[in-house]
Amino acid sequence: MPVKLLSHLRLLNPLTRFASMKSDPRLKRSSHVVPILSRIFPHRLKYQSLSTKLGFPNSPTRLFSTRLGSQSEVRASKSLIEDEAELSDWVSGLRSDSFRTRLYSSDDDKAGNENRDGDRRRVNNERGRFSPGKRRRDSDSDSYSSMSRQRDSDSFGSFSRNSRGKSRFGGELEGKKDDYSSSNRQMDRDSFGSFSRNSRGKSRFDGELEGKNEGFVSRRRENDFRGEKRPIMSERGGRVSEFGYGRDRGGGGLKKGGKDLRRGGVVISEEESGDDVEEDEDKRSMKSFRDLISEEDSEGEDDDDDDDDDVLKNASGLFPAKKEANPWVVPSSPGRSDSYLSETRFDQCSVSSSSLKGIKDAGYEMMTVVQNATLHVILKGKDVLAKAKTGTGKTVAFLLPSIEVVLKSLPIDCNQKRSPIFVLVICPTRELASQAAAEANTLLKYHPSIGVQVVIGGTRLALEQKRMQANPCQILMATPGRLKDHIENTAGFATQLMGVKVLVLDEADHLLDMGFRRDIEHIIAAVPKQRQTLLFSATVPEEVRRICHIALKRDHEFIDTVGQGTEETHSQVRQMHLVAPLDKHFSLLYSLLKEHISHDVDYKVLVFCTTAMVTRLVADLLGKINLNVREIHSRKPQSYRTRISDEFRKSKGLILVTSDVSARGVDYPDVTLVIQVGLPADRQQYIHRLGRTGRKGKEGQGILLLAPWEEFFLSSIKDLPITKASVPSVDPEMRKKVEQALSHVEMKNKAAAYQAWLGYYNSSKVVGRDKYKLVELANEFSQSMGLDNPPAIPKLVLGKMGLKNIPGLRSK
Ligand SMILES: Nc1ncnc2c1ncn2[C@@H]1O[C@H](COP(=O)(O)OP(=O)(O)OP(=O)(O)O)[C@@H](O)[C@H]1O
């Protein structure tokens, strides 16, 4: 049976005939011609002969106005830091002396002194905008924008936050608010459990807030960077830098405002101007919107289109007899490429011996390409925007130099009680923040004086306050929403942030997207202007380049380890898309999973769905077919998500059905297959989801399952080595099994999935445009769940979705 399915997976791209040639990453980096070749010869097939037989591919300056006044003062009933004045002075001293002299040139000092006021910035607690606790908690809108934000956590999934007793709106589309930030917060809630480090008996620094009424306007000005100019990276003449990066202007670097230097696949650009940064909010809103557009569609549900069934019956002869030859199958011990590693060993770097010991214990010997490309630049104090493929060690890339900054910042007679936060890492999800903290703790094994904490929500604010009080930290991992909560509600916290010397935005493009923008701006306003900022992501769309000045200094360096014109995905990950009518999707999914499992006992599969409720439905269905399935999405309690996440991390032989809570950054080892069902929110999301496999040079496989009307999405990823596969047939037995399983899925789960599906696609710029067609498609989805009539939707919800009086909908 499994073999039979293979015959339907023939790829149509003739270029894949060349798939047996392996591209050499070094070649790829050295020439602009090679990327083209690399697309033609994307990777060496593991099962070359079969693949060949099947034709299968192997393989402007942003101005921040921060008025500080009485209203900027944030007081909580319980003070975390009581002697804040003392801390402020101490922080101020540090900033003007130790840190700057270590990281910046004398020019920096000068500039730093000129901008001392900037260091005293406080949170602009404009009530209307950031009113603590109450802001954006109410659910009163289902605007497009809110939906688009929601996607990250779970798309149209729940709005289930409200840790402070606010009620939540039961419907997936409800509880959304017009304010972008509100859904950002949802991200936080959607993530995973907390992680707390620093159990070394550190005591807190208690104090009362002082000096908070100094009003001032903090601005990000051009030329406000205190760091030294790096003659090498900013050179105009194209000479080879001391770091070995040759200039390569022809390599398709920045289109404007930057110079590129490239060698070894790394592009380093020094931004020259930020004045051209025009904020076109509308445009960005739409973009943000577009991201949410994931739809799937439907269509024919004809149960008789068993046209494929007989193919299956007769296909055995067409399929490879050996299971190794199955192109859908990833070997249980995935092959691996070391091309993500550089040729530099960590012990060749100028980092502390304690850090080196921690690195060694972690099992890292060679630096990855991104680590090698960024370390020396970051250690020099430069702001960096870094782009590197998924699973290539970006976390260590920003953590290691950040730890060195903390080391240099800690005074010899450091009293941990008085230590401010030196490094602030912002992550879009709880899990990512927790994961980053775990990585930091690994690196900090021999740095007993440095503590890490996580503030990510999912628990009561007071618990985190207590934890931070008990275990002060120098490195803080946070999600934006919860961090803002602490800034506004935890006494002394704002002052602790005055010590921040390094601000990291992980998944930076996502954090700078409209969904998070306001929170990020708010956070940036709460940390010193004089700081180093590091932005990391596997995807850096052009618009992010244009707006990155929100966070970065004007002369930051853009370090692109991917290189323009080079695929942003891994060549050792086979990507395919299947286009099939919606009513076949559940059966096809089962078929694909069954096939994969039958060939790999150590399978580890992620199935991405569009919304939380669709995720629940799919997990329910697959579970009823007796597949070994877990589910994870925002509607699950945090403790459950943490448990499932841990289980999946350690397991083999498991399928995790998930919403986009798992899309970015999550480092599950040895994922063999990623299936994306329905439209991803956007190109970036597709790449990040796919990036859960093929990490650390390992092989992997990705399948995108779309309905015919969703094919438009493919144009956004046409530069990626994704190939069309013919649709595998589903034998009647399988179909029956799926139908039976569906009949046992609870009606309320189907109703919730239907409503979520409708809401998700309603927000799509493409699909949601024609409401009549949308409803038709939604009803096809309903039928695909085995329902004769679409579930009724509350009138209120329909009203919010702008779907009142559209024929085909049932209201209640
Ligand atoms: N120098 C190294 N050598 C070997 N493994 C490493 C090295 N640095 C990091 N790793 C490991 O590589 C894996 C991927 O790292 P990480 O999660 O930081 O990737 P990433 O680039 O941030 O991925 P994503 O874009 O998906 O967030 C982790 O398991 C990490 O521990």
The ligand as an SDF file (V2000), in Angstrom:
LIG
                    3D

 31 33  0  0  0  0  0  0  0  0999 V2000
   27.7320   25.9030   16.8150 N   0  0  0  0  0  0  0  0  0  0  0  0
   26.7760   24.9800   16.9020 C   0  0  0  0  0  0  0  0  0  0  0  0
   27.0570   23.6930   16.6320 N   0  0  0  0  0  0  0  0  0  0  0  0
   26.0980   22.7430   16.7000 C   0  0  0  0  0  0  0  0  0  0  0  0
   24.8320   22.9840   17.0520 N   0  0  0  0  0  0  0  0  0  0  0  0
   24.4920   24.2450   17.3340 C   0  0  0  0  0  0  0  0  0  0  0  0
   25.4350   25.3010   17.2850 C   0  0  0  0  0  0  0  0  0  0  0  0
   24.8040   26.4440   17.6220 N   0  0  0  0  0  0  0  0  0  0  0  0
   23.5270   26.1200   17.8700 C   0  0  0  0  0  0  0  0  0  0  0  0
   23.3260   24.8100   17.7000 N   0  0  0  0  0  0  0  0  0  0  0  0
   22.0540   24.0620   17.8390 C   0  0  0  0  0  0  0  0  0  0  0  0
   21.3620   24.2280   16.6130 O   0  0  0  0  0  0  0  0  0  0  0  0
   19.9650   24.1190   16.8330 C   0  0  0  0  0  0  0  0  0  0  0  0
   19.2490   25.2350   16.1260 C   0  0  0  0  0  0  0  0  0  0  0  0
   19.5710   26.4480   16.7490 O   0  0  0  0  0  0  0  0  0  0  0  0
   18.5250   27.6360   16.8440 P   0  0  0  0  0  0  0  0  0  0  0  0
   17.2360   27.1510   17.3900 O   0  0  0  0  0  0  0  0  0  0  0  0
   19.1920   28.7560   17.5280 O   0  0  0  0  0  0  0  0  0  0  0  0
   18.3320   27.9400   15.2900 O   0  0  0  0  0  0  0  0  0  0  0  0
   17.6960   29.2230   14.6220 P   0  0  0  0  0  0  0  0  0  0  0  0
   18.6000   29.6180   13.5390 O   0  0  0  0  0  0  0  0  0  0  0  0
   17.3640   30.2580   15.6390 O   0  0  0  0  0  0  0  0  0  0  0  0
   16.3740   28.5990   14.0030 O   0  0  0  0  0  0  0  0  0  0  0  0
   14.9490   29.3300   13.7050 P   0  0  0  0  0  0  0  0  0  0  0  0
   15.1710   30.2460   12.5540 O   0  0  0  0  0  0  0  0  0  0  0  0
   14.0500   28.2140   13.3750 O   0  0  0  0  0  0  0  0  0  0  0  0
   14.5690   30.0660   14.9360 O   0  0  0  0  0  0  0  0  0  0  0  0
   19.7590   24.1300   18.3330 C   0  0  0  0  0  0  0  0  0  0  0  0
   19.4900   22.8200   18.7410 O   0  0  0  0  0  0  0  0  0  0  0  0
   21.0950   24.5970   18.8690 C   0  0  0  0  0  0  0  0  0  0  0  0
   21.3390   24.0710   20.1410 O   0  0  0  0  0  0  0  0  0  0  0  0
  1  2  1  0
  2  3  1  0
  2  7  2  0
  3  4  2  0
  4  5  1  0
  5  6  2  0
  6  7  1  0
  6 10  1  0
  7  8  1  0
  8  9  2  0
  9 10  1  0
 10 11  1  0
 11 12  1  0
 11 30  1  0
 12 13  1  0
 13 14  1  0
 13 28  1  0
 14 15  1  0
 15 16  1  0
 16 17  2  0
 16 18  1  0
 16 19  1  0
 19 20  1  0
 20 21  2  0
 20 22  1  0
 20 23  1  0
 23 24  1  0
 24 25  2  0
 24 26  1  0
 24 27  1  0
 28 29  1  0
 28 30  1  0
 30 31  1  0
M  END
$$$$
